Amino acid sequence: MTFITKMKLQSGDRSVLDSVVSEIQETAARKGVELKGPHSDPTRHHKVAQYKTISGGDSRRYRPWNYTIYTRKVEIVGYNDAVSHITQKMDYPDCVHIEIEVEQTQPLGHTR
């Protein structure tokens, strides 16, 4: 059986996100782990209304708050200490949101 660890990393700070992804790539290369990616999703731009009072109302607004979300995805093939190090032991900045999904695959033609 093969394990594929999928990591989705998101941040509003593109340079920090790219730095984290580079660190993951360097760690994977150093530990001899197969890494696919990074793959970039389209950048998402958000606009949030801000009101001067709790009750809201169109006449009492500040300018909208605009922000951008950048996304990178990587896949790590296999499961060993290197994957554990990348997913659990590395220190990630608070501004980077990380989702991890582990998928177990069967070799082609393998039956249970």
Backbone as JSON, one array per atom type, in Angstrom:
{
  "sequence": "MTFITKMKLQSGDRSVLDSVVSEIQETAARKGVELKGPHSDPTRHHKVAQYKTISGGDSRRYRPWNYTIYTRKVEIVGYNDAVSHITQKMDYPDCVHIEIEVEQTQPLGHTR",
  "N": [[0.83, -1.18, 0.0], [0.38, 2.24, -0.67], [0.91, 5.46, 0.64], [-0.45, 8.69, 0.27], [0.13, 11.9, 1.05], [-1.64, 14.77, 1.18], [-1.22, 18.18, 1.1], [-2.66, 21.27, 1.73], [-2.0, 24.58, 1.57], [-2.63, 27.8, 2.75], [-2.62, 31.38, 2.68], [-2.65, 34.89, 3.38], [-0.41, 36.23, 2.91], [1.72, 36.18, 0.46], [4.54, 35.92, 0.12], [5.45, 34.76, 2.53], [4.02, 32.36, 2.4], [5.12, 31.19, 0.07], [7.73, 30.89, 0.99], [7.39, 28.98, 3.02], [6.49, 26.81, 1.47], [8.79, 26.4, -0.07], [10.54, 25.59, 1.94], [9.35, 23.15, 2.64], [9.74, 21.77, 0.22], [12.57, 21.68, 0.15], [13.1, 20.17, 2.45], [11.83, 17.74, 1.8], [13.38, 16.97, -0.43], [15.89, 16.71, 0.77], [15.41, 14.62, 2.54], [14.76, 12.61, 0.82], [12.17, 12.13, -0.16], [9.4, 11.65, -2.32], [7.93, 14.34, -3.93], [5.15, 16.03, -5.14], [4.31, 18.88, -6.89], [4.83, 22.35, -6.03], [1.37, 23.15, -6.57], [-0.57, 25.78, -7.76], [-3.58, 27.29, -6.79], [-6.14, 29.38, -8.28], [-5.81, 32.81, -7.36], [-7.71, 34.18, -4.74], [-9.84, 36.88, -4.24], [-11.25, 38.87, -1.72], [-13.93, 40.83, -0.41], [-15.06, 42.62, 2.3], [-17.75, 43.99, 3.99], [-17.76, 46.77, 6.26], [-19.17, 48.03, 9.13], [-20.11, 50.97, 10.97], [-21.62, 50.83, 13.21], [-23.11, 48.4, 15.42], [-25.62, 47.57, 14.61], [-25.6, 47.82, 11.91], [-26.48, 48.88, 8.61], [-26.72, 50.8, 5.67], [-25.94, 53.5, 5.52], [-24.01, 53.95, 7.42], [-21.22, 53.09, 7.04], [-17.82, 51.95, 6.9], [-15.06, 52.04, 4.58], [-14.91, 49.09, 2.51], [-13.22, 46.13, 3.61], [-10.58, 44.73, 2.01], [-9.09, 41.72, 0.99], [-6.71, 39.15, 0.11], [-6.38, 35.73, -0.77], [-3.95, 33.29, -1.03], [-3.12, 30.15, -2.45], [-1.45, 27.04, -2.19], [-0.71, 23.74, -3.22], [0.6, 20.58, -2.31], [1.78, 17.23, -2.79], [2.83, 14.43, -1.03], [4.43, 11.48, -1.54], [4.34, 8.3, -0.13], [5.07, 7.14, 3.2], [6.77, 7.95, 5.97], [9.37, 8.76, 8.34], [10.14, 11.24, 7.35], [7.84, 12.37, 6.22], [6.3, 12.58, 8.49], [7.86, 14.44, 9.87], [7.59, 16.72, 8.19], [4.81, 17.18, 8.28], [4.17, 17.36, 11.0], [6.24, 18.26, 12.75], [7.57, 20.5, 11.81], [7.87, 24.03, 12.23], [5.34, 26.13, 11.54], [4.36, 29.34, 10.33], [1.9, 31.4, 11.99], [0.26, 32.72, 10.2], [-0.19, 31.06, 8.1], [-2.45, 28.8, 6.91], [-3.06, 25.38, 7.19], [-4.13, 22.41, 5.67], [-4.35, 18.95, 5.95], [-4.48, 15.87, 4.32], [-4.62, 12.41, 4.27], [-4.23, 9.79, 2.07], [-4.79, 6.44, 1.26], [-3.59, 4.19, -1.04], [-4.04, 1.44, -3.32], [-1.85, -0.78, -5.02], [-1.92, -1.07, -8.62], [-3.98, -3.6, -9.94], [-4.02, -5.05, -7.63], [-5.74, -7.07, -5.34], [-7.97, -7.52, -2.61]],
  "CA": [[0.0, 0.0, 0.0], [1.09, 3.51, -0.75], [0.22, 6.58, 1.26], [-0.25, 9.99, -0.36], [-0.23, 12.97, 1.98], [-1.96, 15.99, 0.44], [-1.18, 19.38, 1.93], [-3.19, 22.51, 1.14], [-1.5, 25.68, 2.38], [-3.24, 29.06, 2.37], [-2.21, 32.54, 3.44], [-2.82, 36.19, 2.77], [0.94, 36.74, 2.68], [2.28, 35.3, -0.56], [5.97, 35.66, 0.32], [5.57, 33.8, 3.62], [3.52, 31.09, 1.88], [6.14, 30.64, -0.83], [8.86, 30.5, 1.83], [7.01, 27.72, 3.68], [6.49, 25.77, 0.44], [10.2, 26.14, -0.39], [11.1, 24.81, 3.05], [8.81, 21.79, 2.48], [10.44, 21.17, -0.92], [13.95, 21.4, 0.55], [13.07, 19.07, 3.42], [11.49, 16.52, 1.06], [14.55, 16.61, -1.23], [16.96, 16.29, 1.68], [15.04, 13.33, 3.15], [14.54, 11.63, -0.24], [10.74, 11.87, -0.3], [8.83, 12.11, -3.59], [7.02, 15.46, -3.73], [4.5, 16.55, -6.35], [3.86, 20.24, -6.67], [3.55, 22.91, -5.61], [0.37, 23.57, -7.54], [-1.25, 26.99, -7.28], [-4.98, 27.55, -7.14], [-6.31, 30.8, -8.6], [-5.86, 33.72, -6.23], [-9.08, 34.61, -4.42], [-9.94, 38.23, -3.67], [-12.47, 39.0, -0.93], [-14.28, 42.18, 0.03], [-15.95, 42.49, 3.46], [-18.33, 45.27, 4.43], [-17.49, 47.14, 7.65], [-20.16, 48.99, 9.6], [-19.69, 51.8, 12.09], [-22.43, 50.44, 14.37], [-23.43, 46.97, 15.47], [-26.88, 47.31, 13.91], [-25.36, 47.86, 10.46], [-27.13, 49.97, 7.89], [-25.89, 51.25, 4.56], [-25.44, 54.87, 5.65], [-22.98, 54.0, 8.46], [-20.18, 52.12, 6.67], [-16.45, 52.28, 6.54], [-14.72, 51.41, 3.31], [-14.8, 47.64, 2.67], [-11.92, 45.52, 3.87], [-10.21, 43.85, 0.9], [-7.95, 40.86, 1.26], [-6.42, 38.14, -0.9], [-5.96, 34.42, -0.27], [-3.09, 32.53, -1.95], [-3.18, 28.72, -2.13], [-0.49, 26.12, -2.8], [-0.97, 22.34, -2.87], [1.67, 19.63, -2.55], [1.5, 15.85, -2.45], [4.0, 13.68, -0.63], [4.16, 10.06, -1.78], [5.01, 7.45, 0.84], [4.87, 7.54, 4.59], [7.92, 7.59, 6.8], [9.72, 9.82, 9.28], [10.22, 12.52, 6.65], [6.48, 12.89, 6.11], [5.94, 12.96, 9.86], [8.57, 15.68, 10.17], [6.99, 17.81, 7.41], [3.42, 17.47, 8.67], [3.94, 17.55, 12.43], [7.33, 18.81, 13.56], [8.05, 21.79, 11.31], [7.17, 25.18, 12.78], [4.72, 26.93, 10.49], [3.87, 30.64, 10.83], [0.47, 31.46, 12.28], [-0.48, 33.29, 9.07], [-0.38, 30.03, 7.08], [-3.44, 27.77, 7.27], [-2.66, 24.12, 6.55], [-5.03, 21.27, 5.74], [-3.63, 17.74, 5.57], [-5.32, 14.72, 4.03], [-3.81, 11.23, 3.95], [-4.97, 8.85, 1.24], [-4.13, 5.15, 1.13], [-3.92, 3.63, -2.35], [-3.63, 0.07, -3.6], [-1.16, -0.93, -6.31], [-2.77, -1.49, -9.72], [-4.11, -5.04, -10.06], [-4.0, -5.68, -6.3], [-7.07, -7.35, -4.79], [-7.95, -7.84, -1.18]],
  "C": [[0.87, 1.25, 0.0], [0.25, 4.58, -0.08], [0.57, 7.84, 0.49], [-0.76, 11.03, 0.63], [-0.42, 14.24, 1.17], [-2.0, 17.15, 1.42], [-1.71, 20.57, 1.13], [-2.79, 23.63, 2.09], [-2.1, 26.98, 1.85], [-2.75, 30.19, 3.27], [-2.55, 33.81, 2.67], [-1.49, 36.83, 2.45], [1.65, 35.78, 1.72], [3.75, 34.97, -0.32], [6.19, 34.66, 1.45], [5.12, 32.42, 3.15], [4.56, 30.43, 0.98], [7.38, 30.19, -0.08], [8.59, 29.16, 2.52], [7.04, 26.57, 2.67], [7.92, 25.42, 0.04], [10.86, 25.3, 0.69], [10.61, 23.35, 2.99], [9.54, 21.07, 1.35], [11.87, 20.79, -0.54], [14.02, 20.23, 1.51], [12.79, 17.75, 2.72], [12.7, 16.05, 0.24], [15.67, 16.07, -0.36], [16.68, 14.9, 2.28], [14.74, 12.26, 2.12], [13.08, 11.23, -0.42], [10.27, 12.41, -1.64], [7.78, 13.18, -3.3], [6.46, 15.89, -5.07], [3.98, 17.93, -6.03], [5.05, 21.14, -6.4], [2.67, 23.28, -6.8], [-0.36, 24.77, -6.95], [-2.69, 27.01, -7.73], [-5.09, 29.02, -7.55], [-6.4, 31.63, -7.32], [-7.29, 34.16, -6.01], [-9.03, 35.98, -3.74], [-11.28, 38.33, -2.96], [-12.66, 40.46, -0.54], [-15.33, 42.02, 1.13], [-16.43, 43.87, 3.87], [-18.0, 45.5, 5.9], [-18.45, 48.25, 8.05], [-19.67, 49.73, 10.82], [-20.47, 51.46, 13.36], [-22.74, 48.95, 14.29], [-24.68, 46.66, 14.66], [-26.72, 47.36, 12.39], [-26.05, 49.06, 9.82], [-26.2, 50.56, 6.86], [-25.28, 52.62, 4.76], [-24.28, 54.97, 6.64], [-21.88, 52.98, 8.2], [-18.81, 52.77, 6.58], [-16.21, 51.7, 5.15], [-14.58, 49.9, 3.52], [-13.35, 47.22, 2.91], [-11.67, 44.54, 2.73], [-9.02, 43.0, 1.31], [-7.87, 39.76, 0.21], [-5.96, 36.87, -0.22], [-5.16, 33.72, -1.37], [-3.08, 31.07, -1.49], [-2.1, 27.96, -2.89], [-0.85, 24.71, -2.31], [0.25, 21.5, -3.21], [1.19, 18.24, -2.16], [2.81, 15.15, -2.14], [3.65, 12.21, -0.75], [5.0, 9.23, -0.82], [4.68, 7.92, 2.24], [6.03, 7.03, 5.41], [8.22, 8.76, 7.73], [9.77, 11.19, 8.62], [8.85, 13.16, 6.54], [5.99, 13.35, 7.48], [6.6, 14.28, 10.24], [7.91, 16.87, 9.46], [5.62, 18.18, 7.93], [3.25, 17.81, 10.14], [5.01, 18.33, 13.17], [7.86, 20.14, 13.06], [7.22, 22.9, 11.95], [6.65, 26.04, 11.64], [4.24, 28.25, 11.09], [2.36, 30.61, 11.04], [-0.35, 31.96, 11.09], [-0.7, 32.29, 7.94], [-1.33, 28.97, 7.62], [-3.11, 26.51, 6.49], [-3.74, 23.07, 6.77], [-4.25, 20.06, 5.23], [-4.62, 16.6, 5.42], [-4.4, 13.56, 3.66], [-4.7, 10.23, 3.23], [-4.15, 7.57, 1.1], [-4.57, 4.55, -0.21], [-3.39, 2.22, -2.47], [-2.85, 0.05, -4.91], [-2.14, -1.44, -7.38], [-2.8, -3.02, -9.81], [-4.13, -5.77, -8.74], [-5.44, -5.89, -5.83], [-6.92, -7.73, -3.33], [-8.31, -9.26, -0.92]]
}
